[in-house]
Amino acid sequence: MEIRPPFLLILLTFMLSYTPTISSLSANISPIKSPSASSPVLPSTIDPNQLKALNSLNIPTIKDPCSQSSIHNSTLCDSGKPFRHLVSLRLINCSDNLRISTNVLEYLSTLQELEFLNCPIPLVHFPAKLISNLRSFSCINSLKNLPGVWLRRFENLTDLTVLGVKVNARGPRIVLRNMKKLRSVRISHTNLTGYLPKKWNLNITHIDLSGNHLKGKVPSSLKLLVDLEFLNLSSNKLSGEIPTSVGNLLSLRNVSFASNSLRGSIPNSISDIPGLVHLDLSSNQFNGTIPKFISEMKELKYLNLENNNFNGVLPFNGSFIKRLAVFKVGGNSNLCYNHSMISSKLKLGISRCDKNGLPVLPPPYHSESHISVSVDVACPSPAPAHEGWHWESKIILVTTVGLSSIVFVLIFLVLLSKWCK
């Protein structure tokens, strides 16, 4: 008995017509509908006057502003009775026509934290009670120009952030001199001029005055700030040398003097800072040799020394460089590395040394020439997949089984035809 090809073709066509396809399965699968999230609107527990104030600021009050559970809330309240009161308010992406009256701020005088983010509205007069109660004030790309005398009224602040707003003041001292409780200050990219203050609140932990037009020397009085953890003075017009007293800042973890006109050598006292993680001295006029003690700083993860006038032999080996998350040293034309200690595969942006410790060739430096290794402090787990992914998996499985069945039948038919012959 012989099975002719037309019979095989008919049989194969019949089987394919019943093979489930992705499109047909997808059409029959209805998505799982989430349960209704609607809930009855509860009466507000907030002070009625503050509720009116929020309405005037275009903040939704359909739900009780004091009971919303989202971490992205713009409001936080106390637990007062019979009415709760706002203690924190964040205004984000305000409309251009928003106007805040003094009366509205009077109603909001219980606030302890106030943040403006992307709110380019006109400057408004703050009532004395609100100024007295505020502990944290943040103004980011908001309120247009800020006079220094306006800012210095916030005497009870522990946290001040002004970013991307022009500050009209002759130096940070005009703004900060009355803030005796300040713990963290960030006045960055504000066109602030003048000199660095010589006196600070001794309990301050964070100072960021980057991206301004500050000039003069780094004051040695910084040594008194024994609790200071973060110091960013980058992108200013500072000159002179780093004071040796910087070694007294034993709590310091992150320091940047980048993009100034500082000169001299790296002070040995930096080795006295046990927990220093981030050191950025790039784009200055530092000279001399790079001290070897840097390689003995066990907590150091970020080191940027590029675009200076360092010379001599780089005192680091390959294992130290690989231990760093970021290492940049290019742009130092008289600096070279010992090829017996560092592999040429590490593109450092500097030449290797000859037997006399001098660069063999002009350094192959480019702005991107540096070692930069990403270090994940915490590796987050992948985001959970959507429910549709599980259906797609089933569809793929069914399709695979169907195709496998076709292959099996074809093999069987071939064997059967041979047997019939």
Backbone torsions as a table, in degrees:
resi	resn	phi	psi	omega
1	MET	NA	135.1	-176.9
2	GLU	-124.5	126.1	177.0
3	ILE	-88.2	120.5	-176.2
4	ARG	-82.5	155.0	-179.7
5	PRO	-53.4	-39.7	180.0
6	PRO	-57.9	-35.5	179.4
7	PHE	-63.4	-43.7	177.9
8	LEU	-61.7	-41.0	-178.6
9	LEU	-64.3	-41.7	179.8
10	ILE	-64.9	-43.2	-179.5
11	LEU	-63.3	-42.8	179.7
12	LEU	-64.1	-41.5	179.2
13	THR	-63.0	-40.1	179.2
14	PHE	-61.9	-43.0	-178.7
15	MET	-68.7	-41.2	-179.5
16	LEU	-64.1	-32.5	-178.8
17	SER	-66.9	-20.4	179.3
18	TYR	-106.3	5.5	177.4
19	THR	-76.7	126.0	-179.7
20	PRO	-65.6	139.2	178.5
21	THR	-110.6	161.5	-179.6
22	ILE	-61.8	-41.8	-176.2
23	SER	-66.5	-40.8	-178.5
24	SER	-69.1	-38.9	177.9
25	LEU	-66.0	-42.5	-178.9
26	SER	-61.4	-35.6	-177.9
27	ALA	-68.9	-29.9	-177.0
28	ASN	-86.7	-10.8	-177.7
29	ILE	-93.0	118.3	178.2
30	SER	-96.3	134.8	-178.0
31	PRO	-64.1	149.5	177.4
32	ILE	-75.4	124.3	-179.2
33	LYS	-86.1	132.8	178.2
34	SER	-73.4	147.9	178.9
35	PRO	-63.0	151.8	-178.9
36	SER	-61.2	132.5	-178.6
37	ALA	-97.3	6.8	-177.5
38	SER	-69.8	140.9	179.7
39	SER	-143.1	152.8	-179.1
40	PRO	-63.8	142.5	178.8
41	VAL	-75.0	122.9	-178.3
42	LEU	-87.6	150.0	176.6
43	PRO	-63.6	145.1	-176.5
44	SER	-71.8	143.5	177.4
45	THR	-101.9	2.2	-174.7
46	ILE	-86.4	155.4	176.1
47	ASP	-53.7	128.8	-176.8
48	PRO	-57.5	-36.5	178.8
49	ASN	-65.9	-37.5	177.8
50	GLN	-71.0	-31.7	175.8
51	LEU	-62.9	-42.0	176.3
52	LYS	-63.3	-40.1	179.6
53	ALA	-62.5	-41.1	178.8
54	LEU	-65.5	-39.1	177.2
55	ASN	-60.5	-40.2	-179.9
56	SER	-68.8	-19.5	178.2
57	LEU	-94.9	9.5	179.2
58	ASN	63.3	30.8	175.7
59	ILE	-95.8	124.6	-177.3
60	PRO	-58.6	135.1	179.2
61	THR	-127.7	19.1	177.1
62	ILE	-61.0	-43.4	171.4
63	LYS	-94.4	154.6	-179.2
64	ASP	-62.5	117.4	-179.6
65	PRO	-59.8	-19.7	-178.8
66	CYS	-90.3	-8.7	-174.3
67	SER	-118.3	-0.2	177.2
68	GLN	-67.6	140.0	-172.5
69	SER	-102.8	-4.4	-177.9
70	SER	-65.7	141.3	178.0
71	ILE	-70.8	-12.0	-179.8
72	HIS	-96.2	16.4	178.6
73	ASN	-57.9	149.9	175.2
74	SER	-96.3	0.4	-177.7
75	THR	-136.2	149.0	170.1
76	LEU	-136.4	146.3	-176.0
77	CYS	-127.5	162.9	173.7
78	ASP	-85.3	-170.7	-178.3
79	SER	-112.2	28.4	-177.1
80	GLY	-65.7	159.5	177.8
81	LYS	-133.7	147.5	0.4
82	PRO	-74.9	-16.3	179.3
83	PHE	-118.6	143.4	174.4
84	ARG	-87.7	159.1	-177.2
85	HIS	-129.5	149.0	179.7
86	LEU	-68.8	135.8	173.2
87	VAL	-118.5	-15.1	180.0
88	SER	-144.8	135.9	-179.3
89	LEU	-142.7	131.2	177.7
90	ARG	-121.8	121.3	177.7
91	LEU	-104.8	118.6	-172.6
92	ILE	-122.9	134.8	174.1
93	ASN	51.2	55.5	-178.9
94	CYS	-66.8	150.6	174.6
95	SER	-72.7	153.8	-176.8
96	ASP	-64.2	-26.0	-176.8
97	ASN	-93.9	7.5	178.1
98	LEU	-69.9	134.1	175.9
99	ARG	-128.7	131.7	-179.5
100	ILE	-107.8	119.4	-179.0
101	SER	-87.7	160.6	177.0
102	THR	-63.8	-33.3	178.8
103	ASN	-63.0	-40.7	177.8
104	VAL	-60.8	-44.2	179.8
105	LEU	-68.7	-27.8	174.1
106	GLU	-62.4	-43.9	178.2
107	TYR	-64.1	-26.9	-176.6
108	LEU	-98.7	22.2	-174.4
109	SER	-71.8	-4.8	175.6
110	THR	-81.9	-6.5	-177.5
111	LEU	-62.8	138.6	172.2
112	GLN	-109.2	-21.5	177.9
113	GLU	-131.2	131.7	179.7
114	LEU	-139.7	127.0	-178.2
115	GLU	-129.8	131.7	171.4
116	PHE	-111.6	122.7	179.2
117	LEU	-128.2	116.5	-178.4
118	ASN	55.3	52.0	178.0
119	CYS	-125.5	80.8	-176.8
120	PRO	-79.1	57.7	-179.0
121	ILE	-97.0	162.5	179.8
122	PRO	-62.5	151.1	177.4
123	LEU	-61.5	140.9	-175.7
124	VAL	-124.2	151.1	178.3
125	HIS	-78.3	126.4	178.1
126	PHE	-93.3	129.1	176.7
127	PRO	-66.4	153.8	-173.8
128	ALA	-60.0	-37.8	-177.5
129	LYS	-65.4	-40.4	178.1
130	LEU	-65.0	-44.4	178.7
131	ILE	-59.1	-39.7	-178.6
132	SER	-68.3	-34.7	-176.0
133	ASN	-83.6	-24.7	-175.4
134	LEU	-65.5	133.0	174.4
135	ARG	-111.4	-22.2	-179.9
136	SER	-138.4	127.8	178.5
137	PHE	-132.4	128.2	-178.2
138	SER	-130.9	130.2	-179.7
139	CYS	-134.2	104.3	-176.1
140	ILE	-120.0	114.9	-177.9
141	ASN	51.4	46.0	-174.7
142	SER	-143.5	163.8	172.2
143	LEU	62.1	9.7	176.9
144	LYS	56.3	-129.1	-176.7
145	ASN	-80.8	140.0	178.7
146	LEU	-118.9	116.4	174.1
147	PRO	-69.9	141.2	177.7
148	GLY	-59.8	-36.6	-179.5
149	VAL	-68.7	-25.2	175.6
150	TRP	-72.1	-42.8	-178.9
151	LEU	-69.0	-35.9	-172.9
152	ARG	-70.0	-7.0	177.6
153	ARG	-72.1	-18.1	-176.8
154	PHE	-82.1	72.4	-169.4
155	GLU	-75.0	-20.7	-175.1
156	ASN	-99.0	9.7	-178.9
157	LEU	-66.9	142.2	167.4
158	THR	-106.8	-16.9	-176.9
159	ASP	-141.3	121.2	179.2
160	LEU	-128.0	126.5	176.2
161	THR	-130.0	121.7	173.4
162	VAL	-131.8	116.5	-173.2
163	LEU	-137.0	127.3	175.9
164	GLY	71.4	25.8	178.4
165	VAL	-129.5	136.4	178.6
166	LYS	-71.0	126.4	177.6
167	VAL	-109.3	121.1	180.0
168	ASN	-92.6	94.8	179.9
169	ALA	-158.5	148.8	177.8
170	ARG	-90.2	67.2	177.3
171	GLY	106.6	155.6	179.7
172	PRO	-62.1	-27.0	-176.5
173	ARG	-60.8	-36.4	178.6
174	ILE	-57.9	-38.5	-177.0
175	VAL	-79.7	-40.2	-164.9
176	LEU	-100.7	-10.6	-167.1
177	ARG	-64.6	-24.0	179.6
178	ASN	-95.1	-2.7	-176.5
179	MET	-91.0	82.6	-173.6
180	LYS	-77.7	-13.3	-176.8
181	LYS	-106.3	6.5	-172.6
182	LEU	-64.0	130.2	177.1
183	ARG	-111.6	-28.9	-178.2
184	SER	-142.4	129.0	178.7
185	VAL	-133.5	132.5	173.8
186	ARG	-134.2	104.9	174.1
187	ILE	-120.2	92.5	-168.3
188	SER	-126.2	138.3	179.2
189	HIS	55.1	54.5	-178.0
190	THR	-123.2	4.6	-176.3
191	ASN	62.7	24.4	-179.7
192	LEU	-67.4	134.0	-179.8
193	THR	-110.5	-179.6	176.3
194	GLY	101.2	-156.6	-173.7
195	TYR	-118.1	160.9	176.0
196	LEU	-68.8	140.6	177.8
197	PRO	-64.4	146.2	174.9
198	LYS	-91.3	-17.9	-180.0
199	LYS	-122.0	133.7	178.2
200	TRP	-132.5	162.9	167.2
201	ASN	-63.4	125.7	-171.8
202	LEU	-67.3	-14.2	-179.2
203	ASN	-94.7	5.8	-175.7
204	ILE	-67.4	142.3	-177.8
205	THR	-115.8	-25.0	-177.4
206	HIS	-132.8	127.7	175.3
207	ILE	-131.3	120.3	175.7
208	ASP	-132.6	105.6	177.6
209	LEU	-119.3	31.2	-174.9
210	SER	-72.7	158.1	173.5
211	GLY	68.4	35.6	178.8
212	ASN	-121.8	-159.4	179.0
213	HIS	-123.3	38.2	-179.2
214	LEU	-73.3	143.4	-177.2
215	LYS	-131.0	179.7	179.7
216	GLY	90.7	-167.8	-175.5
217	LYS	-94.5	160.9	172.8
218	VAL	-77.9	117.9	-173.8
219	PRO	-68.8	139.5	178.4
220	SER	-69.1	-15.7	-180.0
221	SER	-66.5	-9.1	175.1
222	LEU	-58.3	-23.0	-177.4
223	LYS	-60.5	-19.5	-178.4
224	LEU	-77.3	-13.5	-175.7
225	LEU	-88.3	71.4	-171.6
226	VAL	-70.5	-15.3	178.2
227	ASP	-95.6	0.6	-175.3
228	LEU	-66.3	126.9	-179.7
229	GLU	-110.5	-27.7	-173.6
230	PHE	-135.2	124.9	179.8
231	LEU	-135.9	114.5	179.3
232	ASN	-126.6	107.0	177.9
233	LEU	-116.5	22.4	-174.9
234	SER	-69.6	159.4	175.2
235	SER	56.4	53.0	172.6
236	ASN	-128.3	-156.9	179.5
237	LYS	-124.8	37.6	-177.8
238	LEU	-72.2	148.2	-178.3
239	SER	-133.9	179.4	-179.3
240	GLY	84.5	-159.4	-176.7
241	GLU	-111.5	160.8	172.1
242	ILE	-72.0	124.6	-178.7
243	PRO	-65.9	142.8	179.5
244	THR	-63.5	-21.2	-179.2
245	SER	-66.8	-7.8	177.9
246	VAL	-61.6	-23.1	178.0
247	GLY	-66.4	-13.2	177.4
248	ASN	-77.8	-11.5	-177.6
249	LEU	-82.6	73.6	-170.8
250	LEU	-70.4	-16.6	179.2
251	SER	-92.1	-3.7	-173.3
252	LEU	-66.0	133.7	177.5
253	ARG	-121.3	-25.8	-176.1
254	ASN	-139.6	120.7	179.7
255	VAL	-138.3	135.5	177.5
256	SER	-137.4	123.2	171.5
257	PHE	-113.3	19.0	-171.9
258	ALA	-61.3	151.8	172.9
259	SER	56.8	55.1	171.5
260	ASN	-129.5	-158.2	176.3
261	SER	-123.3	39.0	-179.4
262	LEU	-76.0	149.7	-177.1
263	ARG	-136.7	-174.5	-179.8
264	GLY	88.3	-168.1	-177.8
265	SER	-101.0	167.1	176.4
266	ILE	-73.8	121.2	-176.6
267	PRO	-65.7	137.8	179.7
268	ASN	-62.8	-22.6	-176.8
269	SER	-65.3	-16.5	177.5
270	ILE	-60.7	-27.9	179.2
271	SER	-65.7	-14.5	-179.9
272	ASP	-81.3	-6.9	-179.0
273	ILE	-89.8	103.1	-168.0
274	PRO	-71.3	-30.7	-173.2
275	GLY	-107.1	20.4	-176.6
276	LEU	-66.3	125.0	-177.8
277	VAL	-107.7	-35.8	-171.6
278	HIS	-128.7	119.9	178.6
279	LEU	-131.0	116.6	-178.3
280	ASP	-126.0	110.6	178.4
281	LEU	-118.0	18.4	-172.1
282	SER	-67.8	157.0	173.6
283	SER	55.6	54.0	173.2
284	ASN	-131.5	-155.4	178.5
285	GLN	-125.4	32.2	178.4
286	PHE	-63.7	145.8	-178.8
287	ASN	-137.2	-174.2	-177.1
288	GLY	83.2	-171.8	-179.7
289	THR	-87.5	154.9	176.9
290	ILE	-80.4	124.9	-175.5
291	PRO	-68.8	142.3	-177.7
292	LYS	-70.1	-24.0	-175.6
293	PHE	-60.5	-20.6	-179.7
294	ILE	-59.5	-37.0	-179.4
295	SER	-69.4	-11.2	179.9
296	GLU	-98.8	2.5	178.1
297	MET	-84.2	102.5	-167.1
298	LYS	-70.1	-26.2	-177.4
299	GLU	-89.5	-8.8	-173.7
300	LEU	-66.2	129.2	179.0
301	LYS	-124.3	-23.6	-177.4
302	TYR	-128.8	121.4	-179.5
303	LEU	-136.6	117.3	-179.8
304	ASN	-125.5	111.9	-179.7
305	LEU	-121.2	13.5	-172.9
306	GLU	-70.6	160.0	175.9
307	ASN	58.3	54.9	174.0
308	ASN	-133.3	-161.7	179.7
309	ASN	-119.8	33.8	179.0
310	PHE	-66.7	149.9	179.6
311	ASN	-136.9	176.5	178.5
312	GLY	87.6	-161.3	-176.2
313	VAL	-96.0	131.7	176.5
314	LEU	-62.6	121.8	-171.4
315	PRO	-86.8	22.2	-176.7
316	PHE	-110.1	153.3	173.1
317	ASN	-105.0	173.3	-175.6
318	GLY	-63.2	-35.9	-177.9
319	SER	-65.5	-37.2	177.6
320	PHE	-66.4	-44.1	-178.3
321	ILE	-63.1	-40.9	-179.6
322	LYS	-69.8	-23.1	178.6
323	ARG	-71.0	-25.4	-178.3
324	LEU	-77.4	146.7	173.0
325	ALA	-74.6	-38.7	178.9
326	VAL	-138.8	130.1	176.3
327	PHE	-139.2	122.0	-179.6
328	LYS	-131.8	128.5	-177.0
329	VAL	-142.5	2.7	-179.6
330	GLY	-66.1	167.9	178.5
331	GLY	79.6	17.8	173.0
332	ASN	-117.7	93.6	-167.0
333	SER	-65.8	-23.4	-178.5
334	ASN	-101.2	13.0	179.8
335	LEU	-103.8	141.5	178.5
336	CYS	-142.8	168.0	-178.3
337	TYR	-119.7	151.3	178.2
338	ASN	-81.5	111.8	-174.6
339	HIS	-68.9	-14.0	175.5
340	SER	-80.3	-15.2	179.9
341	MET	-106.9	-24.9	-176.3
342	ILE	-130.9	128.9	179.0
343	SER	-68.9	143.5	177.9
344	SER	-68.6	-11.1	177.4
345	LYS	-69.1	-22.5	175.2
346	LEU	-79.6	110.0	-177.6
347	LYS	-81.3	94.6	-174.4
348	LEU	-91.5	-15.9	-176.8
349	GLY	83.4	12.3	175.3
350	ILE	-131.9	160.8	-178.8
351	SER	-81.9	162.1	171.6
352	ARG	-80.4	160.0	-176.4
353	CYS	-89.0	150.5	169.4
354	ASP	-86.4	-171.9	-176.6
355	LYS	-67.9	-15.6	178.7
356	ASN	-97.2	4.9	179.4
357	GLY	78.0	24.6	179.1
358	LEU	-113.7	152.6	179.4
359	PRO	-60.4	133.9	-179.7
360	VAL	-72.4	-45.1	-177.3
361	LEU	-131.5	163.7	171.8
362	PRO	-55.8	138.3	-174.5
363	PRO	-63.2	133.8	179.4
364	PRO	-80.5	59.5	-172.1
365	TYR	-90.6	135.1	169.1
366	HIS	-132.3	160.6	-175.0
367	SER	-60.8	-24.8	-178.4
368	GLU	-96.5	3.9	-176.5
369	SER	-79.5	101.3	177.8
370	HIS	-166.7	162.3	173.4
371	ILE	-89.8	123.9	179.0
372	SER	-139.5	106.3	-177.9
373	VAL	-111.4	124.2	180.0
374	SER	-73.6	132.9	178.3
375	VAL	-120.9	119.4	178.2
376	ASP	-87.3	109.7	177.8
377	VAL	-64.4	-42.4	175.7
378	ALA	-138.6	120.9	-176.8
379	CYS	-88.3	106.5	-176.9
380	PRO	-69.8	145.8	176.7
381	SER	-73.2	154.4	-178.6
382	PRO	-59.1	148.4	178.7
383	ALA	-65.6	144.9	-180.0
384	PRO	-61.2	138.8	-178.4
385	ALA	-73.8	158.8	177.5
386	HIS	-72.8	160.6	-177.7
387	GLU	-60.8	-33.3	-178.4
388	GLY	-60.7	-23.3	-179.1
389	TRP	-62.3	-38.1	-179.1
390	HIS	-65.9	-38.5	177.1
391	TRP	-66.4	-39.5	178.4
392	GLU	-61.8	-37.3	178.9
393	SER	-62.9	-42.1	179.9
394	LYS	-66.0	-39.7	179.2
395	ILE	-61.0	-45.8	179.9
396	ILE	-62.2	-39.6	-179.4
397	LEU	-64.1	-46.8	-179.4
398	VAL	-62.4	-43.1	179.8
399	THR	-62.0	-42.6	179.6
400	THR	-61.9	-43.3	179.2
401	VAL	-63.3	-41.3	179.8
402	GLY	-62.1	-45.3	179.8
403	LEU	-65.4	-38.4	178.4
404	SER	-62.4	-38.5	179.1
405	SER	-63.5	-40.5	179.2
406	ILE	-61.6	-45.4	179.9
407	VAL	-60.6	-42.0	-179.2
408	PHE	-62.8	-44.0	-179.3
409	VAL	-64.2	-40.8	178.7
410	LEU	-60.3	-44.9	178.7
411	ILE	-61.6	-41.3	-179.9
412	PHE	-62.6	-42.1	-179.2
413	LEU	-66.3	-38.3	177.7
414	VAL	-62.2	-46.0	178.7
415	LEU	-63.2	-39.0	-179.5
416	LEU	-65.1	-39.7	-179.8
417	SER	-64.9	-38.1	178.0
418	LYS	-66.7	-38.3	-178.4
419	TRP	-67.6	-36.6	-178.9
420	CYS	-68.3	-30.4	177.8
421	LYS	-64.9	NA	NA
